[in-house]
Amino acid sequence: MSISKKLRSTLVLASAVCLMSGGVAWAESVVPDTGAAYSVDSTAAEDNASARDIAGLWKEDGPEERLLAIHRDGTYELMDKTGDGTYYGTVKVIFEEYIDGSRVPLYNLYTSDGTLWMGFPKNKDEGIQSELWSGQDGAVHFVRRLENDYDRTSEGVDEDSYPGVWGCGRVTVVISKEDRGYLATVKWANSAADGSTWTYPCVYDDYSAILVCSGNGVREDYAFTDSGEESSEERYNDGTGTFVMREGVLTWQDNKENAGESIEFRK
């Protein structure tokens, strides 16, 4: 029987086991070391505007489909649609003053060398900003990425909730902090001799409190011979997925094969 067939056949069993017993995982956010501290205009507190207002994941409305991750600590990372990091830096809130005395907050994003990359004005017409339009021309447009209303259940969950080892039957999830994000590794042992491993580079969504892999997810099938030698075969390297922790339970949503359906992981 092939590994893929074994994988499907053991899914129901693994799911049932995990509903009755505990398991084992871990993670953290993309906080690049830019060498620059997050700073806000001295009147930011007075005007009630900060980088936290736009923290979360944003998807570009355009052909490039870039992903913008803005973090509560005032850092950001801009990634292309493959999930690779392109550049990153810090967010600073400044204020534009008009003749009538009104002041409009502007979120300026600077690259790691201090160069201004993009400025997005605050939209006063909505409580939680759902769109970012660049400067006066609006040539660059990002839309807040929302999945399954996870933001409504994110209270009490933060990036520190994810790091660790989570388990369910023969399936183990390990989420570790990397220099520029998180690495989530899922190992599914069909037996002592064979199984599969999924590896996802992830970014933390501060708004929805979830881990998201937007590309470069890899699945490899492995097997051991009677003599103990290991062989592996890469099945694909363009996977995507999401990891969600709520009330002590971690779920794995694989967008390529839906491999993690109905499995609940616990530490």
C-alpha positions in Angstrom: 0.0 0.0 0.0 1.4 3.5 -0.9 2.2 6.0 1.8 -0.6 8.4 0.6 -3.2 5.6 0.9 -1.9 4.7 4.3 -2.1 8.3 5.3 -5.7 8.6 4.4 -6.6 5.3 6.1 -5.0 6.3 9.3 -6.6 9.8 9.4 -9.9 8.7 11.0 -8.1 6.6 13.6 -5.7 9.4 14.5 -8.6 11.9 14.8 -10.6 9.6 17.1 -7.6 9.0 19.4 -7.0 12.7 19.8 -10.5 13.5 20.8 -10.0 11.3 23.8 -6.4 12.1 24.8 -4.0 14.9 25.0 -1.2 15.6 22.6 1.9 17.9 22.0 3.7 22.1 19.5 5.3 25.7 19.5 5.9 29.2 17.6 6.4 33.1 17.6 6.2 36.1 15.3 8.1 37.6 12.4 10.1 40.3 14.3 13.2 41.1 12.2 16.2 42.6 13.9 16.4 45.9 12.1 18.4 47.6 14.7 15.9 50.4 14.9 13.3 50.9 17.6 9.6 51.6 16.9 8.9 55.2 17.3 5.7 57.3 17.3 5.1 61.0 16.9 5.0 62.6 20.3 1.3 63.4 19.9 0.4 59.9 18.9 -1.1 59.1 22.2 -3.1 62.3 22.1 -4.5 61.4 18.7 -5.0 57.8 19.6 -3.1 56.3 16.6 -0.3 53.7 16.6 1.0 50.8 14.5 -1.2 48.5 16.6 -4.2 49.9 14.8 -3.1 48.2 11.5 -1.4 45.1 13.0 -2.2 41.9 11.1 -1.9 40.3 7.7 -2.7 42.3 4.5 -3.0 41.0 1.0 -2.2 43.3 -2.0 -5.1 43.9 -4.4 -3.1 43.6 -7.5 -1.2 41.2 -9.9 1.8 40.8 -7.5 -0.4 39.6 -4.6 2.2 40.5 -2.1 1.5 39.8 1.6 2.2 42.5 4.2 2.6 41.5 7.8 2.4 44.3 10.3 3.2 43.5 13.9 2.1 45.2 17.2 5.7 46.0 18.1 5.9 48.3 15.0 7.8 46.1 12.6 6.6 44.7 9.3 7.6 42.3 6.6 6.6 42.4 2.9 6.5 39.0 1.1 5.8 38.0 -2.4 3.2 35.4 -3.3 5.6 32.5 -2.9 6.0 33.4 0.8 9.6 34.6 0.6 10.6 37.7 2.5 11.4 40.6 0.2 12.2 43.3 2.6 11.2 44.5 6.1 11.5 47.4 8.5 9.6 49.6 10.9 6.4 51.5 11.1 6.2 55.2 12.3 3.0 57.2 12.8 3.2 60.8 11.7 0.5 63.4 11.4 -0.5 65.6 8.5 -1.9 69.0 9.5 -4.4 70.8 7.3 -5.4 74.5 7.1 -8.5 73.9 9.2 -6.3 72.6 12.0 -7.3 68.9 11.6 -4.6 66.3 11.9 -4.7 63.0 9.9 -2.5 60.1 11.1 -0.3 58.6 8.4 1.4 55.2 8.8 4.8 55.4 7.2 6.7 52.1 6.5 10.5 52.4 6.4 12.9 49.7 5.2 15.6 48.4 7.4 18.1 51.1 6.2 15.6 53.9 7.1 14.3 54.6 3.6 10.6 55.4 3.3 8.9 52.6 1.4 5.2 53.5 1.6 2.8 55.7 3.5 -0.9 54.8 4.3 -3.3 57.4 5.7 -5.7 56.3 8.4 -9.3 55.8 7.3 -11.4 57.8 9.8 -14.6 56.2 8.5 -14.1 52.8 10.0 -13.3 51.5 13.5 -11.0 48.6 12.5 -9.2 49.6 9.3 -9.8 47.0 6.6 -8.0 48.6 3.7 -4.7 50.4 3.2 -4.4 52.8 0.2 -1.0 54.4 -0.5 -0.5 58.2 -0.2 -2.6 60.6 -2.3 -2.7 58.5 -5.4 -4.0 55.2 -4.0 -1.8 53.3 -6.5 -1.0 50.6 -4.0 -4.0 48.9 -2.2 -3.9 46.2 0.5 -6.9 44.5 2.0 -6.9 43.0 5.5 -6.7 39.2 5.3 -9.4 37.6 7.4 -10.0 33.9 7.7 -13.1 32.3 9.3 -13.7 35.2 11.7 -10.7 34.1 13.8 -10.3 37.7 15.0 -13.6 37.2 17.0 -12.1 34.4 19.1 -8.6 35.7 19.4 -8.9 37.1 22.9 -6.3 35.7 25.3 -4.3 34.2 22.4 -0.9 35.6 21.4 2.3 34.5 19.7 3.6 32.9 22.9 0.6 30.5 22.8 2.1 28.6 19.9 5.7 27.6 20.6 6.1 24.0 21.7 5.3 20.5 20.7 1.8 19.4 20.1 0.6 15.8 19.5 -2.3 13.7 18.5 -1.8 9.9 18.1 0.8 9.3 15.5 0.9 12.9 14.4 3.2 15.5 16.0 3.4 19.3 15.3 6.5 21.2 16.3 6.4 25.0 15.9 9.7 26.8 16.5 10.8 30.5 16.3 13.1 31.3 13.4 15.1 34.4 12.8 12.4 35.8 10.6 9.2 34.0 11.5 8.1 30.6 12.6 8.7 27.1 11.3 5.9 24.6 11.7 6.8 20.9 11.2 4.2 18.2 11.0 5.4 14.6 11.3 2.9 11.8 10.5 4.2 8.3 11.3 2.1 5.7 9.5 4.3 3.0 11.2 7.8 2.7 12.6 9.0 2.3 9.1 7.4 5.1 7.1 5.4 8.3 7.2 5.3 11.9 5.9 6.6 15.3 7.0 5.2 18.7 6.2 7.3 21.8 6.7 5.7 25.3 6.7 7.4 28.7 7.0 4.9 30.8 8.8 4.1 34.4 9.8 2.1 35.4 12.9 -1.1 37.4 12.3 -1.4 39.7 15.2 -5.0 40.6 14.4 -6.5 37.1 14.1 -3.9 35.4 16.4 -3.1 32.6 13.9 0.0 31.3 12.1 -0.2 31.5 8.3 2.0 29.9 5.7 1.4 31.7 2.4 3.8 29.5 0.3 6.8 27.2 0.2 5.2 24.5 2.3 7.0 21.2 1.6 5.8 17.6 2.0 8.2 14.7 2.0 7.5 11.0 2.4 10.0 8.9 4.2 10.7 5.2 4.7 13.2 3.0 6.5 14.6 -0.2 5.1 15.1 -3.3 7.2 18.8 -2.3 7.6 17.8 1.0 9.0 18.6 3.2 6.0 16.2 6.1 5.4 15.0 7.3 2.0 12.8 10.3 1.3 10.8 11.7 -1.6 9.6 15.3 -2.0 5.9 15.3 -3.0 5.6 19.1 -3.5 7.1 22.4 -2.3 4.3 24.9 -2.9 2.0 24.1 0.0 0.2 26.6 2.1 -1.6 26.3 5.4 -2.8 27.7 8.7 -2.3 26.8 12.4 -4.9 28.0 14.9 -4.8 27.7 18.7 -8.0 28.2 20.7 -8.7 27.1 24.3 -5.6 24.9 24.4 -6.3 23.1 21.2 -4.3 23.5 18.0 -5.7 22.8 14.6 -3.8 22.3 11.3 -5.4 23.4 8.1 -3.5 22.2 5.0 -4.7 23.9 1.9 -3.0 21.5 -0.5 -4.5 18.1 0.6 -6.6 19.0 3.6 -4.5 16.5 5.5 -5.1 17.9 8.9 -8.9 17.8 8.8 -10.6 16.9 12.1 -7.3 16.5 14.0 -7.0 18.3 17.3 -3.6 18.7 18.8 -2.7 19.3 22.5 0.5 19.9 24.4 
